[in-house]
Every structure is written in C-alpha cells, then in structure tokens.
Amino acid sequence: MSSTSSTAGSLRQASPDPTEDTIRPGDPKTFFHIKDLVREAGLTGRRRGYYLITIGVLTLALGGITTGVILLGDSWLQLLMAAALGVVLTQFAFLAHEAAHRQILSSGKANDKLGRFLANAVVGISYQWWLNKHNRHHATPNTIGKDPDIEWDTISFQPVDAQRQTGFLRWITERQGYLFFPLLTLEGLNLHYQSIKYLFVAPRVKRRWRELTTIAARIALYLGVLFIFLPWGIALAFVGVQLAVFGVYMGGSFAPNHKGMPMVPKTARIDFFTRQVMTSRNVMARSRWGNHVLSVVYGGLNYQVEHHLFPSMPRPNLHAVSQIVRKYCAEHQIPYTVATVRESYGSVIRYLNKVGLSARDPFECPMISSLRYS
C-alpha cells in the first residue's frame, strides 16, 4: 500500500471553508481545520454502548478462563488457558489505555477511576506509571531525548544507543530486528517490573500506596490460586506462558505505530498536525470489514495517526475519522503512512536491524533510509 495514498471509498463532504486555500502543511491552522471537519461529521461523541459491550464480553471471557482452569485441574492443557488469559489481559490493557485518554466516559475523574481499576486490579500494572510515560510519548512522538518510547531498554531505537552496547547486549543489538519477537516474550514481565519500580522510586506519584496495595493484592490472588490448585510445575509454566503472550501481544500492538518512522530532533520546531502525522503509521487491511477486525485486535491502535491527532476519540469512531484525515492529506500532499500488517512488521524489523548495524560499525549504518516513509 502506498505511504501517501488516496482515500478509499466515498466520504461525506464538509461544508467549504473560505480559509482552506490558505492552509498549508506546517501551518498550525491545518489541525483546526481538520477538527472542524471531524466535528461537522458528528464523530466527537462518546460511544458508551460499544465499550459496555466490550467490557461485558471480556468479563465473560475472563470468567470462562477461570472456569476452564478449575475444570481442567492437573493438566498441561492449562497452558491453553494461560495463552487465552494473556490475550484477554491485553484487551483489558487496551481499555485502560482508552480510559486514560478519556475515550470511554464523559468525565476525566470517571475515566481515571475506570482506568486505574483495570490497570491495577485486572492487568496488574501501575496506571500512574503508564499515564506519565504515555502522555510524554503523545506530546513528542519519536522525538529524540523526549519520547520515552524510543529510549533504550534492551532494544536500541537510535544508533547512539546501539553503539554504546558491549558484550552480550552488543550481540543482541546487532541482531535485534530478528530477535524482536523472541525478546517480546519477556516484555510482559518487564512491564510489571517497570511499573512497580516506578511506584517505589518516583518522587511524586498520585495515589502511590493505593496502587501498590491493589497491585500486590491482585498478584497475590493470581499466584495464590495457581499455586494452591495446580502442581507447581504447571503453575510456573502457566505464569510463563501468560506473561509471554501478554508481552508479545502488547509489544506487537504498539511497535508498528512509530518504529521505523522519522525521528525528530529534540530542538525541532514542528506544528502539532505535521509532527503527529509524520511520525505515525496506520496499520490497515484492504477491506472495511478487515479494518474493523484489526481495530478489535489492536485496540484501535491500528489508526495511530488519528489516535495521535484526537487522543480522546472513541475507538469505533477512528475508522470514519481516518477517511477524513487521509483524504485531506491526499488533497494537500501531506505524507500519510499506511501499511498492511505484514508491511508494518517488516518495516519495524528492517529498521531495528539497520540501527543494530551501527553497533558493528557506526559508519555503515544507513540511517538516512530510515527517514523515508515506508
């Protein structure tokens, strides 16, 4: 699929704007014009029914997995339940992410309560840690020295980080593209560790002890049930499989959105619209039905351009918004990056391997090519 492609299908045209011809890429007025188009299309409202059904389905799925664990008993088929639990917990994490962005309920306070409950009590990670980290990412995506999502954490996203690695970490870095998915099996454990560490070491954390208490109770209950009712070997394997699936699913959902897209210098002055569109990649299918499936699988993160432009936009509205934004970008010759699932992961792996090459010889790393829209 073309990175700067025209919009497929028909769109409801907004009323003409007399200032449209004066709006140029890089002009701050661009985003305000897009907001007007989205508002006129009636796409700014909440979608409580959608989220109520989604939460209900996931709750039933969680209950079904619990029932399955009880009925299976001493059996290695429990690992199937563990994999299913990893998937369901990732879906709950998507909902916590959406609550943090004020997508689900009307008030910020209600969304925070829902997001904190889902993150702490259901998924077992710190909501405040995620909120702090993710807000910084949204403000400055792919910006060197500002976006926490491109900081080194086993994987190097910048050549300067790759060149610092030594020993075994250097060996990993040189092959990090090919090792990306195997390394993600440890990401679930890493997310839990990093969030709990944040609650202990960060100087100021809102509701620190409430989060620590809830997470501790959730982990104790989870591990207690497994190790009381299952043999230790199966219980340990259950936890390992669940965390591995959770890590691969979480990492695999967030990685295609920005990895391999242009990096922004720390001091660069870029308007909001250009910054968000330039650094984001949408992952889309070739049919509307396929895009609805991807929206469920990725928790709406497949519409990354629109999610960054409208962080509080409910997930089911993003498809229609993407048509408006994509058409606008095509008309004004603004690069808008779209890729299939296969193309997006291919871009991520190639980019990580190119960065990893700089650990061997920094003069051979073809980073210039990573700045192209792929």
N, C-alpha and C positions, 0 to 999 in steps of 0.2 A: 504494500500500500504506500502511496506517496506520502512523504512527510508534510508536504504543503498541498493538501488535496481539497477538492471542492466538496461541498456538502451533498450527501446523497439524499434523495427524496425531496418532497415539497415542504416548504416552510411557510408558516403564517407570517405575512409581511407586516412589520410595524409601520405606523404612520411616518411619513417622511419627516426628517429632521432638517431644518434650514441650515444648521451648522455642520451637517455631515460632510460636505465637501471640504471643510476647513480642518477636519480631523485627520491627523497623520500618525503613522506608527511612531511611538516615542512621545506622543503628546498625551499629557495626563487626562485630557478630555475624552480620550478613547474609552477608558473604563467607564466613565459616567454615561457615555452613550450606550454602551453595552448593557449597563444596569437598567437604563430606560427601556431598551428592547425586551429584556427579560421581565421587567415589571409589567409592561404592556401585554406580554404573552400570558400573564397570570400564573407565573411559576415561582412566586416567592412565598406561598403559604405553607403551613405545616401539613404533614401527612400522617396524622396520629393513627389512623386506621391501619396503614401499611406497617407501622412499627409495632402496633399492638399485635397484629397477626404474626409478625416476625418473632417477637419475644415469646408469644404463645407457642409457636412451632418449636423454637429452640428449647423452651422449658420442657415440652413434651419429649423432645429428643433426649434431653438430659435425664429425665425420668426413665425413659426407655433403656438408656445405657445402664443406669443404676440397677434397674430390674434385671437386665441381662447379666450383669456382674453377679448378682445374687443367685440367679438360676444356674449359671454355668459352673459356679463353685471352683473346685480344684481342676482346672483345665487350662491348657495353653491357648485355647480359643479366646481366653480373656484378652489376649493381645489385640484381637479384632475390636473388642470393646475399648481398649486403650487408644487405638488409632481413631475410632469414632469420637472418643472424648476429646482428643486433640483437635479434631475438626470443629466440634461444637464449641469448645472454649475459644477458638479463634473467631468464630462467628460472634460470640458474646463480646470478644475484644473489639470487633468492628463496631458493635453497638455502643460500647463505652467510648470509643473514638468519636462516634457521631454525636453522642450526648455531650462530650467535651466541646464540640463545635456548635452546640445549641441547635442541632438539627431536628431533635425529636420533640421536645416540649417547648412551651411558649416562653417560660422564664428561665433566666440563667441559673437561678438558685435550684429550680426543679431539675434541670438538666445535670447540674453538678451532683446533686444527690443521687440521681439515677446512675450517672457515670461512675461515681465513687463506689456505689454498691456493686455494680457489675465488675469493675476492675478489681476491687479489694476482695469482695466476698465470693465472687464466682470465678474470675480468672486467676486471682492471687497475685496481682502486681499493684504497685503504687499508682494511684490515679494522679496524684500531685506531681510525681516524677514524670509521668507521661505528658501531662499538661504543660509543664515547664519546658520540657525538651521539644515537644511538638509545636508549641507556639513560636519558639525561636526558629524552628525549621520553616514554618509558614511565612514568617516575616522576611526571611532571607534565604530562600531555597538555593542550594548549590553555590552559596557564596562562601568563598574561602575565608576561614577564620571566624565565621559567624554561624554557619549552619552546622548544628551538632551531628546531623545525619551523614556528613562526609568526613567526620573526624575518625582517626584510626582506631579500630577495635578488632584486632586480628587481621582484618582485611584493610588494605590501603586503597583509598579512593583518590589520592593525589600522589604524583611522583616523588615529592619531597618526603612523604611518609614511607614510601616503598624503599627509598634509598637509605633510610635510617635502620632498616631491619638487619639483623645479624643471626647467624646460627640457624636453628630450626625455623624460626619465624621468617628468615630470608628465603628458605627453601619453599615455605608455604606461599609467600608473597609472589615468588617467581611463577607459581602455578595457580594463583588464586582464582582465576577465571574458571578453570576446570574443577577446582576444589570447592567452588562456591556453594553448590547444593549439599555436598557432604558436610561442609562447615556449618551450614544452617541447621543441621541436626542438633547442634549444641546451642543454637540461638535461644531456644525456649528456656534452658537453664540460665543462660546469660541475662535474659530479660528479667527473670525473677531476681537474680543476684543483684543486678544493677539497680533495680527499683528499691529493693530492701536496703542496699548500701546507701542510696540517696537519703532514705528516711533517717538513717543513723548519722550521716556525716554532713548533710547540707545544713548551713547555719540557720536558715529560716524555712520552715515547712508548715504550711497550713494544715491543721488537724493531723499533725505528725503521729501522736500516740493513738488516736482513733484508727488511723490507717494501719499502724503496726499491730495493734491488737486484733483488728479484723483479719488481716493477712495471716497472722500467727494462728488464729482460731481456724481459719479456712484450711491452712496447710496441715495443722494437727488433725482435723477431722478427716481430711482426704487420706493422709498417710495412715491414720489410725484404723479407718475402715479397711483399707487394703491389707495392712499387715496383721490385723486381727482375723479377718475372714479368708485370707488367701495364704498359701505357703510363701515363705519369704522369697524364694527364687522367682515365683510367678509375680509376686508383688513388686519386686525390684524391676523385673522386665516390664511390667505394666507401666510403672512410672517412667522408665526409659523410653518406651515407645510413645507414650503420650506426650512427653516433652519434645521428643524428636519430631513428631508430626506437627505439634504446635509451632516449633521453631521454623520448620521448612515452610509451613503454610503462611505464617506471619511474615517471615523474611521474603518469601517468594511473592507475596502480595504487594509489599512496599517497594521492593528493589526495582521493578520495571518502570516506576513512575519518574525517576530522576537520574538513575545511574546511566552514564553514557551521554547525558545531555550536557550542554555547555556549562562550564564553570564560570562564575562571576568573580572578578577581582574584588577584594574587600572594600576598596575605596571607590568602586564604580558607582556612578550616579545614573540609575535607570528608573523609569517610571514604573508604577505598580503593574500595569497591564503587560508591558513588554517583559518585565522580569518573570512574572508568573507563567506566561505562555512560552517564553523562550526556554525555560529550564524544565518544563514538564512534558511528559509523553502520555498520550492516551493509548490504552490497550483495547482494541475493538475488534469485533467479529465482522463478517461480511453480510450479516442479516440483522434485522431488528430483534428477532427472537434470540439470536445468538448473543446480542448485546445485553439483553435482559438476563440471560443466564450468567454472563460474565459479571454483571452488576451484583448478582447474588453471591457468586463465588468470591469476588474481590471486595465485597462490602462497599461497592460504589467507587472504590479507588481506581478502577479502570478509567473513569472520567477524571483524570488527575488535573487536567487543565482547568476544567470548570470547578472542580473542588477547591483549587487554589484561588480562583477568582471569586468564588462565592462559598466560603468555608461553612456557612450556616445553611446552605441549600440542602433540603432533604434528599436522600439518595434516589427515590423514584422520580425526582424532577430533573436529574442531571442529564438524562438522555436528550430531552427536549432542549435543555439549555445548550448542550453540546452542538446541536444543529444550528442554533442561532450564532454561537461564537465561531463555529467553523466556517459558516457562510460569510460572516463579517470579515474574518481573517483572509478568506479567499478573495473577497472583493477588494480588500485594501492591501493585498500582497504581504500579509504578515505571516511568517512561517508558523505552521500549526502541525505538530508532530503526531502522527498516528501510526500504530504498528499492530500487527496481529500478535497473538500470544507467543507464537514461535519467534517472530521477528524481534519482539521486545526482549525476550530472554537471550536471544543471540546477540543483540546489541550490548546487553549487560555483560555477558561473558567475554566478548571481544574487548570491551572497554577495560574490564578488570585485568585481562591478560596484558593489554598494552601498558597499563600502569605498572603491572608486575615486572615487565621487561626492564623498567628503569632500575630495579634492584640489581640487575646484572650489569647494565651499562647505561647510565643516565643519558648518554649522548645518542643512544639508539632508540629511545622511547618516542614513538611517533604520536605525541600528544596532540599535535595540531589537528590530526584527523578526527580526534575525539570531539572537537568543537563543531563538527559538521552536524547537521540534522540528519539522523539516520532513520 
